[in-house]
Amino acid sequence: MSEPASSSRSTSATWPPRAARSSSARASGRVGQSFPLHGERVTVGRSPEADVFLDDVTVSRDHAVLVHRGGSWHLDDSGSLNGTYVNRKRIESHRLEDGDELQIGKYKLTYLAR
């Protein structure tokens, strides 16, 4: 996923991380895809209205939200059934750092601060 912060510094996450490419991500045509983060909130989920639409039954309709607060991007779980993970640990809220591996359902993403 690619994410520009509201300042001149931008951030991004790549879909999926280089070491975690999976056939399911390839099959969905998302390998190497980036998602720019604009504004203060980016929604992630299975709902077609989500800013980052992840089409998988293990992803909740409103699964998580990326929020820009305090000068940093944070990943907040939105009460999803299967959880949201950063670096293989289930989280409720996590301040993202360059290289963090996010997992939502079967999808793995890498957060890149640029």
C-alpha positions in Angstrom: 0.0 0.0 0.0 1.3 3.5 -0.8 0.5 6.2 1.6 1.3 9.9 1.3 1.1 11.6 4.6 -0.5 15.1 4.8 3.0 16.6 5.0 5.7 16.5 2.3 6.7 13.1 3.7 4.8 10.2 2.1 4.3 6.7 3.2 3.2 3.6 1.3 2.5 -0.1 1.7 3.1 -2.6 -1.1 0.7 -5.4 -1.9 1.7 -8.1 -0.7 5.2 -8.0 0.9 7.9 -9.4 -1.3 8.5 -12.5 0.9 4.8 -13.2 1.4 3.4 -13.3 -2.1 0.7 -15.9 -2.2 -1.2 -17.5 -5.0 -4.4 -16.1 -3.6 -3.1 -12.6 -3.9 -1.8 -13.3 -7.4 -5.0 -14.8 -8.5 -6.8 -11.6 -7.4 -4.5 -9.6 -9.5 -3.1 -7.5 -6.6 0.5 -8.5 -6.4 2.7 -5.4 -6.4 -0.4 -3.1 -6.2 0.0 0.1 -4.1 -2.7 2.0 -2.3 -2.1 5.7 -1.7 -3.3 6.9 1.7 -4.9 10.3 1.3 -6.5 12.5 3.9 -6.9 11.5 7.5 -8.7 8.1 7.2 -8.6 5.1 4.8 -11.1 2.4 5.3 -10.2 -1.3 4.6 -12.7 -4.1 4.2 -14.9 -6.3 2.1 -17.5 -3.6 1.5 -17.3 -2.3 -2.1 -17.4 1.2 -0.6 -14.1 0.6 1.3 -11.2 2.7 0.2 -9.2 -0.5 0.1 -11.5 -3.3 -1.1 -10.4 -6.8 -0.1 -12.6 -9.4 -1.6 -12.4 -12.4 0.8 -14.9 -14.0 3.2 -12.3 -13.8 6.0 -12.3 -10.0 5.7 -15.1 -8.1 7.5 -17.1 -5.6 5.6 -15.7 -2.8 7.8 -12.5 -4.5 8.9 -10.0 -1.8 9.8 -9.1 1.8 9.3 -5.8 3.5 8.6 -5.8 6.8 10.5 -3.3 9.7 10.3 -2.9 11.1 13.8 -0.1 12.7 15.7 2.0 12.9 12.6 1.9 9.1 12.1 -0.3 6.5 10.4 -2.0 4.0 12.7 -3.9 0.8 11.9 -7.0 0.4 14.0 -9.1 -2.8 13.9 -12.9 -2.0 13.6 -14.1 -4.9 15.7 -13.5 -7.5 12.9 -14.3 -11.1 13.5 -11.0 -12.5 12.4 -8.7 -9.8 13.7 -6.1 -7.5 12.2 -2.4 -8.3 12.5 0.8 -6.4 12.4 4.0 -8.3 12.3 2.1 -11.5 13.1 0.6 -10.0 16.3 -3.1 -9.3 16.7 -3.8 -5.7 17.3 -6.5 -3.3 18.3 -4.5 -0.2 17.3 -0.9 0.0 16.1 1.3 2.9 15.1 2.8 1.9 11.8 6.6 1.9 11.1 8.4 1.4 7.9 8.4 -2.2 6.8 5.5 -3.4 9.1 3.7 -6.4 7.7 -0.1 -6.0 7.9 -2.4 -9.0 7.6 -6.1 -8.7 7.0 -7.8 -11.9 6.1 -5.7 -13.8 3.6 -4.1 -10.5 2.4 -0.6 -9.4 3.5 0.6 -5.8 2.9 3.8 -4.0 3.7 3.7 -0.5 5.0 6.4 1.7 3.4 7.3 5.1 4.8 8.7 7.3 2.0 
